[in-house]
Amino acid sequence: MPLAKEVKAKAIEDFHRHEKDTGSPEVQIAILTNRITQLTEHLRNNKHDQSCRRGLLKLVGQRRRLLTYLRKRNYQNYLAVTDRLQLRRK
């Protein structure tokens, strides 16, 4: 279940650094957060879908690594992204 093109485009538009930016950590974190939300809803309805659960855990780990990278490189952007996506931070 990939993200809908409209949802992904909206995340890119909201978090990009410049016009053609699709790979900055902020954009990647926003896309991963949308995907994690989608998979969480799927798992609420399909509790025994273990392959989906494994994929969800991989995405959460990837987002955590990107957040750590962003926190080390640019703390102000880290704070802004976590506030806008309503993520808990340590």
N, C-alpha and C positions, 0 to 999 in steps of 0.2 A: 504494500500500500504506500506508494510514494505520495508526497505532498502535492496538492493541487497547484497548478502553475500560478494561479492568481495569488494563493497564499504565499508561495515562495517569492514571487515578484514583489509583493507588499513588504515582506521582511527585508528584501534587498533594498527597496526604495527607502524604508524607514531608517536603516542602519548604515548605508553606504557612506564612504568617506569622500568619494568623487563620483562622477557620472557613470563610469564603466566599472566600478568596484563591485566585485562579487565574491572576493576571497579574503577580505580582511577578517580578523578574528571576531569583530563585532557582528558582521553579517553571518559568519558561520555559526556563532552562538545563537543568534536569533532563529536561523533555519533549524538548528538542532532542537531548540526549545519548542518550536512548533511541531516538529516530528515527535518529540518525546510526549507532548500533550496528546497528540493523535494516538500514539501507541498505548498510552495510559488508558484512554477511553476504550480502546479496543480490548485491552486486557480486563477491564471491569466487566465487559460482557462475555468474554471468552477466557475464563479463569485457567483453563488447562492448556492453553496455547504456549507451550514451553519454548518453542523456537522464537516466537515473538518476544517472550520475556527475555531471552538471551540477547536478542537484537536491541531491546530497550536498554538493558544493562550496558551494552557496548556503547550506545549513543550517550548515555549518562556519563560514562567514563571519558569519552571523547570531549564532551562539553566541559567536564571538570578540568581536563588538561588545558583546553583553550582558555578557560577562565583563569587558571593559574598563570598561564603565559601572559595574558592581558594584564593581570594584576602586577606582575613583575615589570612589564615593559611600559605600561601607561596606566597608572593608578586612577587618574581622573576618568578616563574612558571606561575603566572597569566599574567604577562607582555608577557612572551614567547608565551603562548597559544593565547592570544588576537592578537598578531602580526601575528602568523602563520595562524590563521583563519580569519584574517582581520576584527575583531570585534571592534566596537566602545567601548570605556570605559570611565567611568566618573571620 
